[in-house]
């Protein structure tokens, strides 16, 4: 899929779910790393992470586009377009736009810990000091698992 096809898809989804047209551009931005897409306030363009389409297909891509179109249409209507605003939450629920996209890269945990008392396991990316921290469930000692 190229940028012209993406813009056509955004226009089609805008008419289908929002009953108004999308008159700006949508394009893939490979520099996006942690987000599925973003709406640009200054230019009203929509940028989409190409990894969403590559990893999850067109269905997840349309979910990201619907989310960004919520920002787009609410901003142009001078309504609450931010995630915390009631207008945004209501419109996103109405059109079935998800609050978050699927994770782009699977999390890899380097450090595994286990409580000696209740056997609760903890996975962490960073190393923790087992002499300083205790189990959050039972306050037992935490031991590193190799």
N, C-alpha and C positions, 0 to 999 in steps of 0.2 A: 504494500500500500504506500502510495506517495502522498505528498502534501495536498495535491488537488483532490484526490479521492477522500482524504481525511476531511477537507473542507466541505466536500459534498455530503459526506456522512453527518457532519455536524449540522449542516443546514437541514438535512432530512430529519434528524432527531429533534431539532428545534421546532420544526413545523409539526411533527407528530406529537410531541409531549408538551410543548409550551404554546402552540398555536400562534407563534410569532416567528418572524424570519430572523436569521442570523446573517448580518450584512458585513461581517469582518472576516478575517482570515484565521484559519487554524493550521498549525503545522507541528511536525515532530521536532522535538528538541533533545538530542542525545546527551546534552550536558546535565539534564535532570537526573539526579541520583536517588533521592529519598522520597520523591513524590510522584504520583501518577500523572499529574497535570497541573497547570496553573492558568488563572485568568489574569491578564495584564490590565490593570486599572487605567493606565495612561492611554494605551492604544486600543483597548477592547479586544485584542487578539487572544486566542487560546493556544497554549502550548501543551503538547502531550508527550509523555515519555514513551519512546518507541519500544522499550522493554515490556510494557504492558501488552502491546499487541503481539510481540514475539513470544512471550511466555504464556499468556493466558487466552489469546484469541480475541475475536471481534466482540464477544459478549461483554467481557470485562472492559474492553475499550469503550463500548457504548455506555457502560456505567460511569466511567471516569468522565466522559464527555457530558453526560447528563448532570453530573456534579458541578462541572465547570460552567455549564449553561445556567444553572441556578444562580451562580455568582454573577454571570453576565446579565441576565434579564432583570435581576433584582437591582443591580447597580445602575442600569440604564433607567429603571423606573424610580430611582431615588428611594428605594426601600432598604431594609437591613440586609446587606449582602454578605456579612461576615458569618463565620461558623457559629458564633455564639448568639446571633440574632434570631428572634422568634420567626421572623419572615422567612429566613433561610431554612430553618428547621422544618417549618410547615411545608414549604414548596418542595424541599428534598423528599419529604415523606410522601407527598402527593404524587410525584413523578417516579418514585422508586429509585432515587439516586442514593448510593451508599455514602456513609460518612467518611469511610476510609477505603482505600484501594487494597488489593491483595499485596502481600509483601513481595518486594522485587527480588530480594536475595534471601535465601534461608539463613536463619541465625545459626551460627556455629559457636557452641559453648566450649571453652577451653578448660574450665575448672569445674569439677563436680565435687559437691560436698554432701554429707549425710549426717543427720542428727543421731547421736548415740542412744538417745532415750526413745524417741517416737519413730525413728527411721524415715523422717521426712527428708526428701532429697532436694538439693538446691543446685541449679546450674548457673554459672556466672561466666561472663566474658573476662572480668578482671579478678585477680587474686584477692582474697579477703584474709584478714588476720583472724585466725581461729581462736586465739587467746583473748581477743577483744570482743568478738561477737558471739551471740548465743542463738539458739533456735527461736524463731518467732512464734512458734506454736506452743512449745512446752518449756522453753528456757533451758533446754539441755545443751550439752557440749556438741560442737560441730566438728566433724572429722573430714579431712580431705580424702577423696577416693581416687586412687590411681587408675 
